[in-house]
Amino acid sequence: MRNMMGNSSHGHIDVAVVGAGILGLAHAFAASRRGLRVAVFERSSAPLGASIRNFGMVLVTGQPPGLMHALARQSRELWLHLAPRAHFSARETGSLLFARDAREHAVLEEFMITRARQHGYDVSLLQGERLAALYNGRFRHHRSALHGMRDLQLYSREAIPALVCYLQSQGVQFHFNTLVKEAGDGMLETSAGDVHAERTVVCSGHDYQTLFADRLQAMQLKQCRLHMLRAVAQAPLPLTHAVLTGLSCTHYGAFADLPAAALLQAHIKEHSPALQRHGIHLLVSPTPYQELIIGDSHHYGNDALPFQQEEVDTLLLQLAEHTLGVNLKVVERWQGVYGAKGPGPFSVLSIDDQTTAVLMHSGVGMSVGLALGERVMAALISGNNLPDAARDLF
């Protein structure tokens, strides 16, 4: 095999990171800020996976109490630290989760009375005049709205490349168009030659075949694909909040295990089978350019099939137009994809004494990824226990 960066002008590598998605960048940032020499290896010419295909929501409100809520709060602070330094937008206006009827409102009331108070969620329930005052009365057709005041909005397709540029300015080496074929015991075999690193962190997203296939196969991991749309409003809509509806209460862990959410889920299953079948709940994220990113749906499998049903896009647009009270024109469509159905929301696997794999099993990498990278690197350096979702969840 050819010698490469470990014994060349690139010099010594303290931490090699495989993957330039949000988890890979999070670990590179955490290692770099500790003064370590970091190199990132990415098979594509730029980050192209889940980290640029998403809504850009840093959703603190939606995370279940315990570890995930703490990771989201910490990630929020790290994003706010990075935004002015890396020159990307991070909007702090928060989110609005609209209850469209009494069933959805019941979930929000239960959340406010129990979980929000007990676990310190920074939220406010808007009703009556406070709801009517939002956006000059545009949302008065809803029953109530939960204002998540700690939620952030990023524009992922700009924020992720900006973060790459910032890390490069801090001395992190990036090797794009470089496939890592094998990793372990301080060595990486890449498509450009062999590399030695004191420590390797593998953040390979939903690729379960290239590295550690035997270990990952035993976990029976899946991929989730989802419909994504970028649209413009056909009437003035200066939206500055991310928008969700009560449908999201059946999806996000902050709400999903509440008794009122179980009743809502049963109602959806009986009366809106198409939403249940496609795993649809509405997310709307405004971009810095007065556009709206709209989704999402959930289809699980071993691979992300490329075929998308028009029914899903139609349902999403109908939900968005009703929720926002405006007609929409689609200007772009794409397929999101992320790793799913793991033993918890994420896994941190110790492969050997020098190699660690970190995988997300849910679509909240932007919400918790920066803090997860921080905690993993801190544990690796100190010798403390690695983050464990199964152990630390509420």
C-alpha positions, 0 to 999 in steps of 0.5 A, a space after each residue: 500500500 502507498 504511504 500518504 498523509 500520516 508520513 508526508 508533508 501533512 504531518 502527524 494526525 491526532 484525530 482522523 474523522 471519517 465523514 464531513 456531515 454534521 457529526 463528523 464536523 462536530 467531532 472535528 470542531 471538538 478536537 480542534 478547539 482542544 488544540 489537536 491536529 485533525 484531518 477529515 476524510 469525505 468520499 464526496 466532493 462536499 457534504 451531500 447527505 442528510 446534513 444538507 438535506 434537512 430543515 435546519 432546525 435545532 429543535 430543543 423543544 421536541 427532544 425528550 427530557 434527559 440526555 437528548 434535551 440536554 444535548 440540544 440545549 448544549 448544541 444550541 449554544 455551540 451553534 450560536 458560538 459558531 454562527 458569527 465566526 463561520 458567517 452563517 445564519 442562525 435565527 433565534 426566534 424559535 418555533 411555533 407548534 400549532 394545535 389545530 383542534 381540541 385533540 392537539 391542544 390537549 397534548 400541549 396542555 398536558 405537556 405544559 402542566 407536566 413535562 414543561 414545568 418538571 424538566 425546564 422547557 423554555 416554552 409558552 402556550 399562546 391562546 386567545 388574544 396572544 394567538 390572534 396577535 401573531 402575524 396580524 391574525 394570520 393564525 387565528 384559525 388554530 386553537 393554540 400555539 406552543 412557542 418553543 423559545 430556544 429553538 434555532 433555525 439554520 439554513 443547512 445547505 449554507 451552514 454546513 459548507 460555512 462550517 467546513 471553511 471555518 474549520 479549515 481556517 482553524 487548521 483542520 485538514 479536509 480530504 474530499 473525494 477520499 473514500 476510507 475503505 478500512 479503519 482500525 488500530 490507528 490506521 486508515 486505508 483510503 482511496 488515496 493511500 494509507 494514513 496513520 492517526 492516534 485516534 479515529 472517529 467514524 461518522 459514516 451516516 447511513 452507510 452501513 456497508 463500508 466500515 464495520 459492516 459485521 458490527 452494524 449488521 447485527 444492529 439491524 439498522 434502517 434508513 429513512 427517506 423523506 419528501 422535502 420541498 422548497 416553496 414560496 408563498 403566493 402572498 406576503 408571508 414574512 415568516 420568521 418562526 419555524 412551524 410545526 403542528 400537533 401532528 409532530 406531537 406523535 413524532 417527537 419524544 418530548 410529547 409522544 409518550 404523553 397519554 393525550 398524544 396516544 389518543 391523538 395518534 389513535 385518532 390519526 390512524 382511524 381518520 387520516 390513514 394516509 398520514 399514518 401510512 406515510 409517517 407525515 407530520 408537518 415541518 416548515 422552516 423559513 430560509 434567509 431568502 423568504 422561502 419555505 422548506 416543507 416536509 416531512 414523511 417517513 419511509 423505512 427500509 434497508 435502502 432509500 428507494 428513489 421513487 417518490 409518490 406524488 400523494 405525499 407531496 400533495 398531502 404536505 402542501 395541503 397541510 402547509 397551506 392550511 396551517 399557514 393560510 397561504 397558497 404555495 408554489 413549489 420551486 424545488 423537490 428532493 429526497 432526504 435520507 438518514 439513519 434510523 431504527 437503532 437501539 436509541 437515538 444514537 450509538 457510540 461504538 468503541 471499535 478498538 482502543 483507537 477507533 470509535 464509531 458515532 451514528 445517529 438513528 434519528 433525524 435530529 443530528 442538527 439538533 444534538 450533533 454538536 454537543 454529542 461530538 463535544 461529549 464524545 471527544 471529551 470522554 475519549 480524551 479523559 478516559 471517561 465513559 462514552 455517551 450512552 443513549 440507552 443508559 442516559 435517557 429519561 
